[in-house]
Amino acid sequence: MQVHTVSFDDFSCGEYYVLGVHSAIEEYRLAYLLNSYLGINLKRCNDDVDISIRSNKAFFPLYEYTDSNSEESWFLVSNLYKTNIKAENVGLFSENETRLYLIPEKKKVDFFLKLEGEITQTNIDKINEVINQIPEVITSYNIDTNKLKSKEFLIF
């Protein structure tokens, strides 16, 4: 019987860029603001990004926009999933809040905006500039995906 090995490179979606966005607002509000400022149409996907992290299930809301003219795809995903877990011992604090991150090495990033397709660095810089003009956004910046340990979680 022949053995086949699958590597991470087999699933890569080609060239893509990831922007980290810092903002204290909810993901649906950020999607609305990005739509307004960038002239795109991010919509909530039917399925969330669901990942098992340390025997806990985490669900990260995913928004998608595909431009049929330029064949670009945009994905907005939250980096944080909060859940309350009941403690076994009854006391003053019977529930504990657990925080799970899509990309654990970037815990300070609130959202990731992934851009796929024929996008140039100049376009990324312009997009970043517009995002930084949104009053509810603290900052946004390019993230080097080659330095991410958990980049396989960014495959949608």
Long-range contacts (C-beta under 8 A, 24 or more apart in sequence): 8-151, 8-152, 11-152, 11-155, 12-155, 13-116, 13-155, 14-116, 14-117, 15-116, 15-117, 15-119, 16-114, 16-115, 16-116, 16-145, 16-154, 17-114, 17-115, 17-119, 17-124, 17-142, 17-145, 18-112, 18-113, 18-114, 18-115, 18-142, 18-143, 18-145, 18-154, 19-112, 19-113, 19-114, 19-115, 19-124, 19-127, 19-128, 19-131, 19-140, 19-141, 19-142, 19-143, 20-106, 20-109, 20-111, 20-112, 20-140, 20-141, 20-142, 20-143, 21-109, 21-110, 21-111, 21-112, 21-113, 21-131, 21-137, 21-139, 21-140, 22-108, 22-109, 22-110, 22-137, 22-138, 22-139, 22-140, 23-110, 23-111, 23-136, 23-137, 23-138, 24-110, 24-136, 24-138, 25-136, 27-61, 27-63, 27-76, 27-78, 27-111, 28-61, 29-136, 30-76, 30-111, 30-136, 30-137, 31-63, 31-76, 33-134, 33-136, 33-137, 34-76, 34-113, 34-131, 34-134, 37-130, 37-131, 37-133, 37-134, 38-127, 38-130, 38-131, 40-65, 40-67, 40-74, 41-65, 42-74, 42-76, 49-77, 49-102, 49-153, 49-156, 51-102, 51-153, 53-100, 53-101, 54-100, 56-83, 56-98, 56-100, 58-83, 58-100, 58-102, 60-102, 62-156, 64-156, 67-117, 70-117, 70-118, 71-117, 71-118, 72-115, 72-116, 72-117, 72-118, 72-119, 73-115, 73-116, 73-117, 74-113, 74-114, 74-115, 74-116, 75-112, 75-113, 75-114, 75-115, 75-116, 75-156, 76-111, 76-112, 76-113, 76-114, 77-102, 77-111, 77-112, 77-114, 77-154, 77-156, 78-102, 78-110, 78-111, 79-103, 79-106, 79-107, 79-109, 79-110, 79-111, 79-112, 80-110, 102-150, 102-153, 102-154, 103-148, 103-150, 103-151, 103-153, 103-154, 104-149, 104-150, 105-148, 105-149, 105-150, 106-143, 106-148, 109-143, 112-143, 112-154, 113-140, 114-154, 114-156
